[in-house]
Amino acid sequence: MENVPLLLILLFLSLSPGGNLIMGNEQKTWCVAKPSSDQATLLSNLNFACSQVDCRILQKGCPCFYPDNLMNHASIAMNLYYQSKGRNHWNCDFRASALVSLTDPSYGNCIYA
């Protein structure tokens, strides 16, 4: 029992600022729109996320503009928001219209942060 305080200190030190336990090689995750999301929800998510983070990467002529569709743009904006908030699962909910991906959705020159 004399090692309990040390164990608690180690556990506390291994927690990330978001309260998630940090494992030796933390898995990188991304947030993307669910394919079943309707256009109105995607537009709402895009507008919300871009009101919170810099979405210039979606402007015409920038690497993530194409494909120029709402699913793509919403996914990129939602991921920018998710990454900026510390990759907490609750920052990738968007009223149940998003999901956390373990596979990097980057393509071409469009790199998901």
DSSP file (Angstrom, degrees, kcal/mol; ACC not computed):
  #  RESIDUE AA STRUCTURE BP1 BP2  ACC     N-H-->O    O-->H-N    N-H-->O    O-->H-N    TCO  KAPPA ALPHA  PHI   PSI    X-CA   Y-CA   Z-CA
    1    1 A M    >         0   0    0      0, 0.0     3,-1.6     0, 0.0     0, 0.0   0.000 360.0 360.0 360.0 -19.9    0.0    0.0    0.0
    2    2 A E  T 3   +     0   0    0      1,-0.3     4,-0.3     2,-0.1     0, 0.0   0.680 360.0  58.5 -69.3 -14.3    2.9    2.4    0.5
    3    3 A N  T 3> S+     0   0    0      1,-0.2     4,-2.3     2,-0.1    -1,-0.3   0.489  79.2  92.5 -89.5  -4.2    3.3    2.6   -3.3
    4    4 A V  H <> S+     0   0    0     -3,-1.6     4,-2.5     1,-0.2     5,-0.2   0.918  83.2  50.2 -59.2 -47.6   -0.3    3.9   -3.8
    5    5 A P  H  > S+     0   0    0      0, 0.0     4,-2.1     0, 0.0    -1,-0.2   0.910 111.8  49.3 -59.4 -39.4    0.7    7.7   -3.7
    6    6 A L  H  > S+     0   0    0     -4,-0.3     4,-2.5     1,-0.2    -2,-0.2   0.908 110.1  51.2 -63.9 -41.2    3.4    7.1   -6.3
    7    7 A L  H  X S+     0   0    0     -4,-2.3     4,-2.4     1,-0.2    -1,-0.2   0.903 109.9  49.7 -61.6 -42.4    1.0    5.2   -8.5
    8    8 A L  H  X S+     0   0    0     -4,-2.5     4,-2.4     2,-0.2    -1,-0.2   0.883 110.3  50.5 -64.8 -38.3   -1.5    8.1   -8.3
    9    9 A I  H  X S+     0   0    0     -4,-2.1     4,-2.4    -5,-0.2    -2,-0.2   0.925 111.3  48.0 -65.8 -43.8    1.2   10.6   -9.1
   10   10 A L  H  X S+     0   0    0     -4,-2.5     4,-1.3     2,-0.2    -2,-0.2   0.896 112.0  49.7 -63.6 -40.3    2.2    8.6  -12.2
   11   11 A L  H  < S+     0   0    0     -4,-2.4     3,-0.4     2,-0.2     4,-0.3   0.926 111.0  49.5 -63.4 -44.5   -1.4    8.2  -13.3
   12   12 A F  H >< S+     0   0    0     -4,-2.4     3,-1.2     1,-0.2    -2,-0.2   0.907 110.6  50.1 -60.5 -42.9   -1.9   12.0  -12.9
   13   13 A L  H 3< S+     0   0    0     -4,-2.4    -1,-0.2     1,-0.3    -2,-0.2   0.733 105.6  57.7 -70.0 -21.8    1.2   12.8  -14.9
   14   14 A S  T 3< S+     0   0    0     -4,-1.3     8,-2.5    -3,-0.4     2,-0.3   0.459  84.8 101.5 -89.0   0.0    0.2   10.4  -17.7
   15   15 A L  B <   -A   21   0A   0     -3,-1.2     6,-0.2    -4,-0.3     5,-0.0  -0.673  69.5-132.7 -85.9 137.7   -3.1   12.3  -18.3
   16   16 A S    >   -     0   0    0      4,-3.0     3,-2.3    -2,-0.3    -2,-0.0  -0.343  35.1 -96.7 -75.9 167.1   -3.3   14.6  -21.3
   17   17 A P  T 3  S+     0   0    0      0, 0.0    -1,-0.1     0, 0.0    -2,-0.0   0.795 127.3  56.5 -56.0 -28.3   -4.8   18.1  -20.8
   18   18 A G  T 3  S-     0   0    0     68,-0.1     3,-0.1     2,-0.1    -3,-0.0   0.475 121.8-107.8 -82.5  -1.5   -8.2   16.7  -22.0
   19   19 A G  S <  S+     0   0    0     -3,-2.3     2,-0.3     1,-0.3    -1,-0.0   0.514  74.6 136.7  89.8   5.3   -8.1   14.0  -19.4
   20   20 A N        -     0   0    0      1,-0.1    -4,-3.0    -5,-0.0    -1,-0.3  -0.658  61.7-110.3 -86.4 141.9   -7.4   11.2  -21.7
   21   21 A L  B     -A   15   0A   0     -2,-0.3     2,-0.6    -6,-0.2    -6,-0.2  -0.554  30.9-135.3 -70.5 129.4   -4.8    8.6  -20.7
   22   22 A I        -     0   0    0     -8,-2.5     2,-0.2    -2,-0.3    -1,-0.1  -0.773  19.1-159.3 -90.2 123.3   -1.7    8.9  -22.8
   23   23 A M    >   -     0   0    0     -2,-0.6     3,-0.7     1,-0.1     0, 0.0  -0.539  36.3 -94.1 -94.5 167.2   -0.3    5.6  -24.0
   24   24 A G  T 3  S+     0   0    0      1,-0.3     2,-0.4    -2,-0.2    -1,-0.1   0.872 120.3  20.9 -50.5 -47.9    3.2    5.1  -25.2
   25   25 A N  T 3  S-     0   0    0      2,-0.0    -1,-0.3     0, 0.0    -3,-0.0  -0.746  89.5-148.4-126.2  83.8    2.4    5.7  -28.9
   26   26 A E    <   -     0   0    0     -3,-0.7     2,-0.3    -2,-0.4    -4,-0.1  -0.229  19.3-116.3 -57.1 132.2   -0.8    7.6  -29.0
   27   27 A Q        -     0   0    0      1,-0.1     2,-0.3     0, 0.0    -1,-0.1  -0.540  24.1-129.0 -72.3 128.1   -3.0    6.8  -32.0
   28   28 A K        -     0   0    0     -2,-0.3     2,-0.3    74,-0.1    -1,-0.1  -0.593  31.9-172.1 -74.8 138.3   -3.5    9.8  -34.3
   29   29 A T        -     0   0    0     -2,-0.3     2,-0.3    75,-0.0    73,-0.2  -0.919  12.4-158.5-133.2 159.1   -7.2   10.4  -35.2
   30   30 A W  E     -B  101   0B   0     71,-2.1    71,-3.5    -2,-0.3     2,-0.5  -0.916  15.7-130.1-133.2 158.3   -9.2   12.6  -37.5
   31   31 A C  E     +B  100   0B   0     -2,-0.3     2,-0.3    69,-0.2    48,-0.2  -0.949  31.2 170.3-113.2 128.7  -12.8   13.8  -37.5
   32   32 A V  E     -B   99   0B   0     67,-2.4    67,-2.6    -2,-0.5     2,-0.2  -0.930  37.4 -96.1-134.4 159.2  -14.9   13.4  -40.7
   33   33 A A  E     -B   98   0B   0     38,-0.3    65,-0.3    -2,-0.3    42,-0.1  -0.474  43.0-109.3 -71.9 142.5  -18.5   13.8  -41.7
   34   34 A K    >   -     0   0    0     63,-2.6     3,-2.2    -2,-0.2    -1,-0.1  -0.545  22.9-128.7 -68.6 135.9  -20.7   10.7  -41.7
   35   35 A P  T 3  S+     0   0    0      0, 0.0    -1,-0.1     0, 0.0    -2,-0.1   0.758 107.6  60.5 -58.5 -24.0  -21.5    9.8  -45.3
   36   36 A S  T 3  S+     0   0    0      2,-0.0     2,-0.1    61,-0.0    -2,-0.0   0.468  78.1 120.6 -83.2  -0.9  -25.2    9.6  -44.3
   37   37 A S    <   -     0   0    0     -3,-2.2     2,-0.1    60,-0.2    60,-0.0  -0.373  62.9-124.4 -67.2 139.4  -25.3   13.3  -43.2
   38   38 A D     >  -     0   0    0      1,-0.1     4,-2.3    -2,-0.1     5,-0.2  -0.405  22.8-108.0 -81.9 163.3  -27.7   15.5  -45.0
   39   39 A Q  H  > S+     0   0    0      1,-0.2     4,-2.5     2,-0.2     5,-0.2   0.856 116.6  53.9 -60.2 -40.3  -26.7   18.7  -46.8
   40   40 A A  H  > S+     0   0    0      2,-0.2     4,-2.2     1,-0.2    -1,-0.2   0.903 110.7  46.7 -63.7 -40.8  -28.3   21.0  -44.3
   41   41 A T  H  > S+     0   0    0      2,-0.2     4,-2.7     1,-0.2    -2,-0.2   0.918 111.9  50.6 -66.7 -43.7  -26.4   19.4  -41.4
   42   42 A L  H  X S+     0   0    0     -4,-2.3     4,-2.7     1,-0.2    -2,-0.2   0.913 111.1  48.5 -60.4 -42.9  -23.1   19.5  -43.4
   43   43 A L  H  X S+     0   0    0     -4,-2.5     4,-2.6     2,-0.2    -1,-0.2   0.913 111.7  49.5 -63.7 -42.7  -23.6   23.2  -44.1
   44   44 A S  H  X S+     0   0    0     -4,-2.2     4,-2.6     2,-0.2    -2,-0.2   0.915 112.6  47.7 -61.6 -43.8  -24.3   23.9  -40.5
   45   45 A N  H  X S+     0   0    0     -4,-2.7     4,-2.8     2,-0.2     5,-0.3   0.909 111.8  50.1 -64.1 -42.6  -21.2   22.0  -39.4
   46   46 A L  H  X S+     0   0    0     -4,-2.7     4,-2.4    -5,-0.2    -2,-0.2   0.939 113.0  45.9 -60.2 -48.3  -19.1   23.7  -42.0
   47   47 A N  H  X S+     0   0    0     -4,-2.6     4,-0.9     2,-0.2    -2,-0.2   0.910 115.1  46.7 -63.7 -43.3  -20.3   27.2  -40.9
   48   48 A F  H >X S+     0   0    0     -4,-2.6     3,-1.0    -5,-0.2     4,-0.7   0.969 114.1  46.2 -63.3 -52.9  -19.9   26.4  -37.2
   49   49 A A  H >X S+     0   0    0     -4,-2.8     4,-1.9     1,-0.3     3,-1.3   0.907 112.4  50.5 -58.5 -43.6  -16.4   24.9  -37.5
   50   50 A C  H 3< S+     0   0    0     -4,-2.4     5,-0.3    -5,-0.3    -1,-0.3   0.663 103.4  59.8 -72.7 -14.5  -15.2   27.8  -39.8
   51   51 A S  H << S+     0   0    0     -3,-1.0    -1,-0.3    -4,-0.9    -2,-0.2   0.634 114.6  37.4 -80.5 -13.7  -16.5   30.3  -37.2
   52   52 A Q  H << S+     0   0    0     -3,-1.3     2,-0.3    -4,-0.7    -2,-0.2   0.687 122.9  29.0-107.7 -25.9  -14.1   28.7  -34.7
   53   53 A V  S  < S-     0   0    0     -4,-1.9     2,-0.7    -5,-0.1    -1,-0.1  -0.856  90.0 -88.0-134.2 166.3  -11.0   27.9  -36.8
   54   54 A D        +     0   0    0     -2,-0.3     3,-0.3     1,-0.1    -3,-0.1  -0.677  38.4 177.1 -79.9 114.5   -9.2   29.2  -39.9
   55   55 A C    >   +     0   0    0     -2,-0.7     3,-2.3    -5,-0.3     4,-0.2   0.057  39.7 121.2-106.2  22.9  -10.7   27.5  -42.9
   56   56 A R  G >   +     0   0    0      1,-0.3     3,-2.0     2,-0.2    -1,-0.2   0.760  61.7  75.2 -59.4 -23.3   -8.7   29.3  -45.6
   57   57 A I  G 3  S+     0   0    0     -3,-0.3     7,-1.5     1,-0.3    -1,-0.3   0.672  91.7  57.4 -62.0 -15.3   -7.4   25.9  -46.8
   58   58 A L  G <  S+     0   0    0     -3,-2.3    -1,-0.3     6,-0.1    -2,-0.2   0.504  82.0 112.1 -92.8  -6.3  -10.8   25.4  -48.3
   59   59 A Q  S X  S-     0   0    0     -3,-2.0     3,-2.4    -4,-0.2     6,-0.3  -0.306  84.8 -84.0 -69.4 152.5  -10.7   28.5  -50.5
   60   60 A K  T 3  S+     0   0    0      1,-0.3    -1,-0.1     5,-0.1    -2,-0.1  -0.299 119.7  26.6 -54.8 133.5  -10.5   28.2  -54.3
   61   61 A G  T 3  S+     0   0    0      1,-0.4    -1,-0.3    -3,-0.1    -2,-0.1   0.258  98.8 111.6  92.8 -11.0   -6.9   27.7  -55.3
   62   62 A C  S X  S-     0   0    0     -3,-2.4     3,-1.8    -6,-0.1     4,-0.4  -0.568  83.2-103.2 -94.1 161.8   -5.9   26.1  -52.0
   63   63 A P  T 3  S+     0   0    0      0, 0.0    47,-0.2     0, 0.0    46,-0.2   0.739 116.0  43.3 -58.7 -27.9   -5.0   22.4  -51.6
   64   64 A C  T 3  S+     0   0    0     -7,-1.5    -6,-0.1     1,-0.2    12,-0.1   0.278  83.3  95.6-105.6  12.5   -8.3   21.2  -50.1
   65   65 A F    <   +     0   0    0     -3,-1.8     4,-0.2    -6,-0.3    -1,-0.2   0.920  68.4  98.0 -67.5 -41.9  -10.7   23.1  -52.3
   66   66 A Y        +     0   0    0     -4,-0.4     2,-0.1    -3,-0.2    44,-0.1  -0.773  65.5  45.9 -97.2 142.3  -11.2   20.1  -54.7
   67   67 A P  S    S-     0   0    0      0, 0.0     2,-1.9     0, 0.0     6,-0.2   0.451  88.4-150.4 -70.1 137.8  -13.3   18.1  -54.7
   68   68 A D        +     0   0    0     -2,-0.1     2,-0.3     4,-0.1    -2,-0.1  -0.564  50.3 116.4 -82.7  79.8  -15.6   21.1  -54.4
   69   69 A N  S  > S-     0   0    0     -2,-1.9     4,-2.5    -4,-0.2     5,-0.2  -0.972  73.3-113.2-145.0 161.0  -18.5   19.5  -52.5
   70   70 A L  H  > S+     0   0    0     -2,-0.3     4,-2.8     1,-0.2     5,-0.3   0.857 112.2  55.7 -64.9 -38.6  -20.1   19.9  -49.1
   71   71 A M  H  > S+     0   0    0      2,-0.2     4,-2.1     1,-0.2   -38,-0.3   0.937 112.7  42.6 -60.3 -46.9  -19.1   16.5  -47.8
   72   72 A N  H  > S+     0   0    0      2,-0.2     4,-2.2     1,-0.2    -2,-0.2   0.946 117.1  45.2 -65.5 -49.7  -15.4   17.2  -48.4
   73   73 A H  H  X S+     0   0    0     -4,-2.5     4,-2.4     1,-0.2     5,-0.2   0.900 113.8  49.3 -64.9 -40.9  -15.4   20.8  -47.2
   74   74 A A  H  X S+     0   0    0     -4,-2.8     4,-3.0    -5,-0.2     5,-0.2   0.919 110.1  51.7 -64.2 -42.9  -17.4   19.9  -44.0
   75   75 A S  H  X S+     0   0    0     -4,-2.1     4,-2.3    -5,-0.3    -2,-0.2   0.918 111.5  46.5 -60.4 -44.0  -15.1   17.0  -43.2
   76   76 A I  H  X S+     0   0    0     -4,-2.2     4,-2.4     2,-0.2    -1,-0.2   0.933 115.2  45.8 -65.4 -45.7  -12.0   19.2  -43.5
   77   77 A A  H  X S+     0   0    0     -4,-2.4     4,-2.2     2,-0.2    -2,-0.2   0.914 112.7  50.4 -64.0 -42.9  -13.6   22.0  -41.4
   78   78 A M  H  X S+     0   0    0     -4,-3.0     4,-2.7     1,-0.2    -1,-0.2   0.892 111.3  49.3 -62.9 -39.5  -14.8   19.6  -38.8
   79   79 A N  H  X S+     0   0    0     -4,-2.3     4,-3.1    -5,-0.2     5,-0.3   0.905 107.7  53.5 -67.3 -40.7  -11.4   18.0  -38.6
   80   80 A L  H  X S+     0   0    0     -4,-2.4     4,-2.1     2,-0.2    -2,-0.2   0.923 112.5  45.4 -57.6 -43.6   -9.7   21.4  -38.2
   81   81 A Y  H  X S+     0   0    0     -4,-2.2     4,-1.5     2,-0.2    -2,-0.2   0.949 113.3  49.5 -62.8 -50.1  -12.1   22.1  -35.3
   82   82 A Y  H  <>S+     0   0    0     -4,-2.7     5,-2.4     1,-0.2     6,-0.4   0.910 112.9  46.4 -56.6 -47.5  -11.5   18.6  -33.7
   83   83 A Q  H ><5S+     0   0    0     -4,-3.1     3,-1.4     1,-0.2    -1,-0.2   0.902 110.4  53.1 -63.8 -41.2   -7.7   18.9  -34.0
   84   84 A S  H 3<5S+     0   0    0     -4,-2.1    -1,-0.2    -5,-0.3    -2,-0.2   0.753 106.7  53.5 -68.2 -23.2   -7.7   22.5  -32.5
   85   85 A K  T 3<5S-     0   0    0     -4,-1.5    -1,-0.3    -3,-0.3    -2,-0.2   0.335 127.7 -93.0 -94.6   6.2   -9.8   21.3  -29.5
   86   86 A G  T < 5 -     0   0    0     -3,-1.4    -3,-0.2    -4,-0.2   -68,-0.1   0.634  58.2 -82.2  96.9  14.8   -7.3   18.5  -28.6
   87   87 A R  S   <S+     0   0    0     -5,-2.4     2,-0.4     1,-0.2    -1,-0.1   0.863  72.3 164.1  56.7  41.4   -8.9   15.5  -30.4
   88   88 A N    >   -     0   0    0     -6,-0.4     3,-2.2    -3,-0.1    -1,-0.2  -0.724  46.1-125.0 -85.8 139.7  -11.4   14.8  -27.7
   89   89 A H  G >  S+     0   0    0     -2,-0.4     3,-1.6     1,-0.3    -1,-0.1   0.818 109.9  60.4 -56.6 -31.7  -14.2   12.5  -28.9
   90   90 A W  G >  S+     0   0    0      1,-0.3     3,-0.5     2,-0.1     4,-0.3   0.667  95.9  61.7 -72.8 -14.0  -16.8   15.0  -27.9
   91   91 A N  G <  S+     0   0    0     -3,-2.2    -1,-0.3     1,-0.2    -2,-0.2   0.374 101.5  55.0 -88.7   4.6  -15.3   17.6  -30.3
   92   92 A C  G <  S+     0   0    0     -3,-1.6    -1,-0.2    -4,-0.2     6,-0.1  -0.359  83.2  88.2-128.0  51.1  -16.2   15.2  -33.1
   93   93 A D    <>> +     0   0    0     -3,-0.5     4,-1.6     4,-0.1     5,-1.0   0.761  49.5 179.9-110.3 -52.4  -19.9   14.7  -32.6
   94   94 A F  T >45S-     0   0    0     -4,-0.3     3,-0.9     1,-0.2   -49,-0.1   0.926  86.3 -46.9  46.0  55.3  -21.5   17.6  -34.5
   95   95 A R  T 345S-     0   0    0      1,-0.2    -1,-0.2     2,-0.1    -2,-0.0   0.905 109.4 -55.2  52.7  47.3  -25.0   16.4  -33.4
   96   96 A A  T 345S+     0   0    0      1,-0.1    -1,-0.2     2,-0.0    -2,-0.2   0.721 115.7 112.2  63.9  25.6  -24.1   12.8  -34.3
   97   97 A S  T <<5 +     0   0    0     -4,-1.6   -63,-2.6    -3,-0.9     2,-0.3   0.208  66.5  60.6-110.6  15.0  -23.2   13.6  -37.9
   98   98 A A  E   < -B   33   0B   0     -5,-1.0     2,-0.3   -65,-0.3   -65,-0.2  -0.892  59.5-159.3-135.5 164.9  -19.4   12.9  -37.6
   99   99 A L  E     -B   32   0B   0    -67,-2.6   -67,-2.4    -2,-0.3     2,-0.5  -0.992  24.5-114.1-144.7 153.3  -17.1   10.1  -36.8
  100  100 A V  E     -B   31   0B   0     -2,-0.3     2,-0.4   -69,-0.2   -69,-0.2  -0.740  32.7-154.5 -87.5 130.2  -13.6    9.6  -35.6
  101  101 A S  E     -B   30   0B   0    -71,-3.5   -71,-2.1    -2,-0.5    -2,-0.0  -0.867  21.3-166.2-108.5 137.9  -11.3    8.0  -38.2
  102  102 A L  S    S+     0   0    0     -2,-0.4     2,-0.5   -73,-0.2   -74,-0.1   0.488  76.6  79.8 -92.6  -7.3   -8.2    6.0  -37.5
  103  103 A T  S    S-     0   0    0    -73,-0.1   -73,-0.1     2,-0.0    -2,-0.1  -0.887  92.1-114.3-104.5 128.6   -7.3    6.2  -41.2
  104  104 A D        -     0   0    0     -2,-0.5    -2,-0.1     1,-0.2   -75,-0.0  -0.441  22.1-160.8 -62.5 118.9   -5.7    9.4  -42.4
  105  105 A P        +     0   0    0      0, 0.0    -1,-0.2     0, 0.0    -3,-0.0   0.373  45.9 130.1 -85.1   6.5   -8.2   11.0  -44.9
  106  106 A S        -     0   0    0      6,-0.1     2,-0.3     3,-0.0     5,-0.2  -0.201  34.6-175.6 -58.8 151.4   -5.5   13.2  -46.5
  107  107 A Y  B >   -C  110   0C   0      3,-2.2     3,-2.8     0, 0.0    -1,-0.0  -0.992  47.9 -30.3-150.6 144.7   -5.4   13.1  -50.3
  108  108 A G  T 3  S-     0   0    0     -2,-0.3   -44,-0.1     1,-0.3    -2,-0.0  -0.201 127.6 -21.2  49.1-127.2   -3.1   14.7  -52.9
  109  109 A N  T 3  S+     0   0    0    -46,-0.2     2,-1.0    -3,-0.1    -1,-0.3   0.380 115.0 102.4 -91.8   2.7   -1.8   18.0  -51.4
  110  110 A C  B <   -C  107   0C   0     -3,-2.8    -3,-2.2   -47,-0.2     2,-0.6  -0.764  55.3-172.5 -90.5 101.8   -4.7   18.2  -49.0
  111  111 A I        -     0   0    0     -2,-1.0     2,-0.4    -5,-0.2   -47,-0.1  -0.851  19.1-139.4-101.5 117.6   -3.2   17.2  -45.7
  112  112 A Y              0   0    0     -2,-0.6    -6,-0.1     1,-0.2   -36,-0.0  -0.626 360.0 360.0 -71.9 126.1   -5.5   16.7  -42.8
  113  113 A A              0   0    0     -2,-0.4    -1,-0.2    -7,-0.0    -2,-0.0   0.509 360.0 360.0 -61.0 360.0   -3.8   18.2  -39.7
